[in-house]
């Protein structure tokens, strides 16, 4: 049921860094951008995320797009 409802409540069927999650996990005046930059330096193709779509291939591209959307510029 939740999987069907997610696109209608603002969760796209793509890899996403949720703005609310980012806000709650980031201290005031600090950015998690560097942590995602470190992640994108790793060599990976698949992704099992805590929440979201399983990506059996092309995961690094999906994560890079999500990071670009969240932080507004290209990383890695």
Secondary structure as UniProt FT lines:
FT   HELIX           2..6
FT   HELIX           7..9
FT   HELIX           19..25
FT   TURN            28..29
FT   HELIX           33..40
FT   HELIX           59..71
//
